[in-house]
Amino acid sequence: MKKIGIIVNAKRPRAAHLLDQLRKEAVSHGFELYAEDRDMARILRAEYLPVAEFRNCVEVALALGGDGTVLYTSRALHGADIPIMGINLGSLGFLTSVADTQIHEALNALATGSFKESRRSVAECRIFQHETVVGTESALNDIVLGWGASSRIVTFQLSIDGEPVGLFMCDGMIVSTPTGSTGHSLSSGGPILHPGICGFGINVICPHTLGSRPLVVSDACLIEIEVVNAAKELILSIDGQDEYQVEKGGCLEIRRSRHDARFLQLKNHNYFSVLSQKLHWRGSSL
């Protein structure tokens, strides 16, 4: 892998220092750098290239920032089959698996091929309003429908593969991939899904019944969420970005995308170690 695309969250405090180190490491390995931002391209002495054109040139993308930067990179490159390596510029992230102090190891791994790859399923969401498709989006983490301009509850009809699951009076609903199960879904009481699981988590936000529980279904299923009753426009958030307003009568169709996301990690990366650090698991003391 010699052609590397660079996406940077320049607002991170350590970004400037890391870019200088990245430039020097790239030169030593003979890498060709491409940056989506003109200022970053100048600092890195890289070629400026809009992210939409990465798919025609780069062989791997480095996302320097936090998990949000990785999510942006994944969505921008969806369908391009370009692997992503997340370099963390802050606290440890679930998706930014390489610490900023490991930039030498990361570039050496790319040069020698001594990395491991993790494939992550991606959800595809089609949005209908009055039976007309108004948009199609991909989500590496989650799809969240709810909130809006009022605190009034809404009513959703949930169906799986055309079979009604039930009506839910609630504040909203989350459909998460295994990657996104440690995000909003987890904070709302949902389960942690290992990245290797072929499934989706479905979680109701503040249901008006104590009998409602999170649901895990196969990602071969078609999930449909219809807005049966709402006194407000609802916000549809894809991977934390508010994308659409959905009205009464609107419907979401969610299925697994035929395009997975590819992530490169250092050989010593351990999924459960990351969970332990992020969730402060300590186990039992003797």
C-alpha positions in Angstrom: 0.0 0.0 0.0 1.8 3.1 -1.2 -1.0 5.6 -2.0 -2.5 6.9 1.3 -5.4 9.2 1.6 -5.4 11.5 4.7 -8.5 12.8 6.5 -7.7 14.9 9.6 -9.7 16.6 12.3 -7.5 19.6 12.5 -9.3 20.9 15.6 -7.6 18.2 17.7 -4.8 19.6 19.8 -2.2 17.1 18.8 -3.0 17.3 15.0 -0.2 19.7 14.1 2.5 17.6 15.8 1.3 14.4 14.4 1.1 15.7 10.8 4.8 16.6 11.0 5.7 13.1 12.1 3.4 11.6 9.6 5.1 13.5 6.8 8.5 12.4 7.8 7.5 8.7 8.2 5.8 8.8 4.8 8.9 10.1 3.1 11.0 7.4 4.8 8.7 4.6 3.4 8.2 6.2 0.0 4.4 6.7 0.4 2.4 9.0 -1.8 0.1 11.1 0.3 -3.3 12.6 -0.7 -5.2 15.0 1.5 -8.9 16.1 1.1 -8.1 19.5 2.7 -5.9 22.0 0.9 -4.3 23.3 4.1 -3.5 19.7 5.2 -2.1 18.9 1.8 0.3 21.9 2.1 1.4 20.9 5.6 2.0 17.3 4.6 3.4 18.2 1.2 0.8 15.9 -0.2 -1.4 16.1 -3.3 -4.8 17.8 -2.8 -7.6 15.3 -3.7 -11.3 15.7 -2.9 -12.5 12.8 -0.8 -15.0 11.8 -3.5 -12.0 11.0 -5.7 -10.1 8.9 -3.2 -11.8 5.8 -4.6 -10.0 6.3 -7.9 -6.5 6.6 -6.5 -5.8 5.8 -2.9 -5.2 2.3 -1.5 -5.8 3.0 2.2 -7.2 5.9 4.2 -5.9 7.2 7.4 -8.5 8.9 9.6 -6.8 11.2 12.1 -9.1 12.4 14.9 -11.7 10.6 17.0 -14.4 8.1 16.2 -16.4 10.9 14.5 -13.6 11.3 12.0 -13.7 7.5 11.3 -17.5 7.6 10.8 -17.2 10.5 8.4 -14.4 8.7 6.5 -16.4 5.4 6.4 -19.5 7.2 4.9 -17.4 9.2 2.5 -15.8 6.0 1.1 -18.8 3.7 1.3 -18.7 1.3 -1.5 -15.1 2.1 -2.5 -13.6 -1.0 -0.8 -10.8 1.2 0.6 -9.6 0.0 4.1 -9.4 2.6 6.9 -7.0 2.9 9.7 -8.1 5.2 12.5 -5.4 7.2 14.3 -6.6 8.6 17.7 -5.8 12.2 18.5 -7.5 12.2 21.9 -8.8 9.6 24.3 -9.0 6.0 23.3 -11.7 5.4 20.8 -13.7 2.3 19.7 -12.9 2.9 16.0 -9.6 4.8 16.3 -7.6 1.8 17.3 -4.1 3.2 16.8 -2.8 5.7 19.4 -1.1 8.9 18.2 2.1 7.6 19.8 2.0 4.6 17.5 2.3 6.5 14.2 5.7 4.9 13.5 4.3 1.4 14.1 1.2 2.2 11.9 3.2 3.4 8.9 5.6 0.5 9.3 2.6 -1.9 9.4 1.3 -0.5 6.1 4.7 -0.7 4.5 5.2 -4.3 5.5 1.7 -5.6 5.5 2.0 -6.6 9.1 -1.5 -5.6 10.2 -4.8 -7.3 10.7 -8.1 -6.5 9.0 -11.6 -6.3 10.6 -14.7 -6.2 8.3 -17.7 -4.4 9.8 -21.2 -4.6 8.5 -22.9 -1.4 7.4 -26.7 -0.7 7.5 -28.5 0.8 4.5 -31.5 2.9 5.3 -34.1 4.0 2.7 -36.4 6.8 3.8 -40.0 7.0 2.6 -42.4 9.9 2.9 -45.9 9.3 1.6 -44.6 6.1 -0.2 -41.9 8.1 -2.1 -38.3 7.5 -1.5 -36.7 10.7 -0.3 -33.2 9.4 0.5 -30.9 6.4 1.0 -28.1 6.5 3.6 -25.5 4.2 4.9 -24.7 3.8 8.6 -21.6 2.2 10.2 -22.9 2.9 13.7 -26.6 3.5 14.0 -29.8 4.9 12.7 -31.9 6.8 15.3 -35.4 8.1 14.7 -37.0 10.4 17.3 -37.0 13.7 19.2 -38.1 16.8 17.3 -39.7 20.1 18.2 -41.9 18.8 21.0 -41.7 16.5 24.0 -44.8 14.5 23.0 -44.4 10.8 22.5 -44.7 9.1 19.1 -46.1 5.8 17.9 -44.0 3.5 15.7 -45.0 0.3 14.0 -42.1 -2.1 13.8 -42.0 -5.0 11.3 -39.4 -7.6 10.5 -39.5 -9.2 7.1 -43.1 -8.0 6.7 -44.2 -9.5 10.0 -45.6 -7.0 12.5 -43.6 -7.0 15.8 -45.8 -4.4 17.5 -46.8 -0.8 18.1 -44.4 1.2 20.3 -45.3 4.4 22.1 -41.9 6.0 22.9 -39.5 8.8 22.4 -37.7 7.2 19.6 -36.0 4.0 18.2 -32.4 3.0 17.5 -31.2 0.4 15.0 -27.5 -0.3 15.5 -24.9 -2.4 13.8 -22.6 -4.5 16.0 -20.0 -1.6 15.6 -22.6 0.9 16.8 -23.9 -1.3 19.7 -21.4 0.4 22.0 -22.7 3.9 21.2 -26.2 5.4 21.7 -27.8 2.0 21.9 -25.7 0.9 24.8 -26.4 4.1 26.7 -30.1 3.4 26.2 -29.8 -0.1 27.7 -29.0 -2.1 24.6 -26.7 -5.1 24.4 -23.1 -5.1 23.2 -22.8 -7.0 19.9 -19.4 -8.4 19.0 -18.3 -7.1 15.5 -18.4 -10.7 14.2 -22.1 -11.1 14.8 -24.3 -10.9 11.7 -27.1 -9.0 13.3 -28.8 -5.7 14.2 -29.8 -4.4 17.6 -33.2 -2.7 17.9 -33.7 -0.5 20.9 -36.7 1.6 21.9 -36.0 4.9 23.6 -38.0 5.5 26.7 -40.9 3.1 25.9 -44.2 3.7 27.7 -44.2 0.2 29.0 -41.9 -1.8 31.3 -42.3 -4.8 29.1 -40.3 -3.5 26.1 -36.8 -4.9 25.8 -34.0 -4.6 23.3 -34.2 -7.0 20.3 -31.4 -8.6 18.2 -32.3 -9.8 14.8 -30.3 -11.3 11.9 -28.9 -8.7 9.5 -30.4 -10.7 6.7 -33.8 -9.3 7.8 -35.6 -6.3 6.5 -36.5 -3.9 9.3 -39.4 -1.5 8.7 -40.3 1.4 11.1 -43.4 3.3 10.3 -44.4 6.5 12.0 -48.0 5.8 12.9 -48.7 8.8 15.1 -46.7 12.0 15.7 -47.6 15.5 16.7 -44.2 16.7 15.4 -41.6 16.2 12.8 -39.0 13.6 13.9 -35.3 13.8 13.4 -33.6 11.0 11.6 -29.9 10.8 12.7 -27.4 8.6 10.8 -24.2 8.0 12.6 -24.8 11.0 14.8 -25.6 13.4 11.9 -29.1 14.8 11.7 -30.0 14.1 8.1 -33.8 14.2 7.6 -37.1 15.3 9.2 -39.7 12.5 9.1 -43.4 13.2 9.4 -46.4 11.1 10.3 -46.8 8.4 7.7 -43.1 8.3 7.0 -41.3 4.9 6.9 -37.8 3.6 7.2 -36.5 0.4 5.5 -33.3 -0.9 7.0 -31.2 -3.8 5.7 -27.5 -4.8 5.6 -25.6 -3.0 2.8 -23.8 -5.2 0.3 -20.7 -3.1 1.0 -18.8 -3.8 4.3 -16.4 -1.3 5.9 -12.8 -2.5 6.1 -10.6 -1.5 9.1 -6.9 -2.1 9.5 -5.5 -2.5 13.0 -2.1 -3.2 14.5 -1.3 -6.9 15.2 -1.6 -6.4 19.0 -5.1 -4.7 18.9 -7.5 -6.4 21.2 -11.3 -5.7 21.0 -12.0 -6.7 24.6 -9.1 -4.7 25.9 -10.7 -1.6 24.3 -14.1 -2.4 25.8 -12.5 -2.8 29.2 -10.7 0.5 29.0 -13.7 2.5 27.5 -16.3 1.0 29.9 -14.0 0.8 32.9 -14.5 -2.9 33.5 -12.6 -3.9 36.5 -13.8 -7.4 37.3 -13.9 -8.8 40.8 -11.2 -8.1 43.4 -10.0 -10.9 45.7 
